[in-house]
Amino acid sequence: MLPLITGAIQDRSARGIAAAVSRLITAGRLPAGTRLPTVRAVAAGLGVSPTTVSEAWRSLTLAGAIRTRGRSGTFVAGPLPSREQLRYSRLGGARVALPRDLSTGVPDPALLPDLSGALRRIGDGRWAGSYLDAPVLPELEAVLRERWPYRPESLTLLDGALDALDRIAGVALRFGDHVLVENPAFAPLLDLLQAVGATVVGVPMDARGLDPAALRQALREHHPVALFLQPRAQNPTGVSMDAARAAELAGVLRDAPDLLVVEDDHAGDIATAPPVSVGTHLPDRTVHVASFSKSHGPDLRLAAVGGPAPVVDAVCDRRLLGPGWSSRLLQGVLLDLLTDPRVIDRVATARDTYAERRGALLAVLHARGVTATAADGINLWMTVPDQQNAMVALAAHGVAAAPGAPFCVRPLADDHLRVTAGLVAGGYDELAEVLASATHRNSRGSGRRGQGHPHGWR
């Protein structure tokens, strides 16, 4: 085993060692369950410091490729983490169904537009062309380009925001690349970046998005290749970036000319904040993802991706080897929805309704001394003394919320819960009493504390 590993390594840096071992795992030469040689044995075989090998092993562990079992040693876990290891799998608020599940982060179905009219209008199949047709309906592309916050060099349509982020990561990232994200960040994105073997670095936030000073420091210390952020209704905090902050961040990012910015505008038309993008200032290296799941329907499975041609075209070219394009029938539905005045009005009503629900719940929580933010979107980010005890306290009242820890790249100053405020259509005082009870526990934390912003964003 040791000669196999040492013989495959040409670059003896930590990153080179991790990449070589990863290739052996992917190729099946190190099958799942294989026990790896000790760090000292590998270090001696390569003539490097044990610290270098330990760093490589740490990267592989974070990527889910290997797993340490205490004194039993380190074993190959396969190229992907198990479902139990995924942050996404830990977001459910309870092991059993509770009467009021506010852990989901999904839109209220009652506020989504009715698709039946659009389905009837496009149901004759006129959108279903040949395999050689353009992947995006020309009429839809024209509408999307009009809506874009900057002029994208290339634009395509993919099967939802996470599909877009996955495919962008696939063409832009390599194992071991340092990638910046918000801290806290969208938990499934962290799973995705872990799956591709990226080294994820969390950047603190404030009430206007990423902290420019912290971003500058992260660029200097980590030399990242990409930055993933959510410009509006950030999940989980609800923070939206304004135009001035976008300009500040762009100014900082000019010092890293090779870094790719990837924006996930997941809330889309239900966001209260106006569309904003770093791409207004850095269009040649900003990829913007515009999702229609929360505003028009999760089952449409559509998100638009626009930005520099080298990245977007690479995504399209790679996709030709798989599904090729997103259903043109569904594209026809989306085109109808985006141009129907009645649907436009309904989505605007949904946006206002979500704002009213967030405001109503925040007001009664603040009146009870609860620290929480919900500036935009459908989620509320609530500070609690202890995450686990708070979830148990809520479950006792039949309420489920998502734990905050899976969203955190590194520990925040306080524990948090994410509550889907967009699903709360009434009974604010009663719910606030229940939520407030979860913040009045006597426990002093769950051991995840760290240095951070006094309001908990860091």
Secondary structure, 3 states (H helix, E strand, C coil): CHHHHHHHCCCCCHHHHHHHHHHHHHCCCCCCCCECCCHHHHHHHHCCCHHHHHHHHHHHHHCCCEEECHHHCEEECCCCCCHHHCCHHHCCCCCCCCCEECCCCCCCHHHCCCCHHHHHHHCCCCCCCCCCCCCCCHHHHHHHHHHCCCCCCEEEEECCHHHHHHHHHHHHCCCCCEEEEEECCCHHHHHHHHHCCCEEEEEEEECCEECHHHHHHHHHHHCCCEEEECCCCCCCCCCCCCHHHHHHHHHHHCCCCCCEEEEEECCHHHCCCCCCCHHHCCHHHEEEEEECHHHHCHHHCCEEEEECHHHHHHHHHHHCCCCCCCCHHHHHHHHHHHHCHHHHHHHHHHHHHHHHHHHHHHHHHHHCCCCEECCCCCCEEEEECCHHHHHHHHHHCCEECEECHHHCCCCCCCEEEEECHHHCCCCHHHHHHHHHHHCCCCCCCCCCCCCCCCCCCC
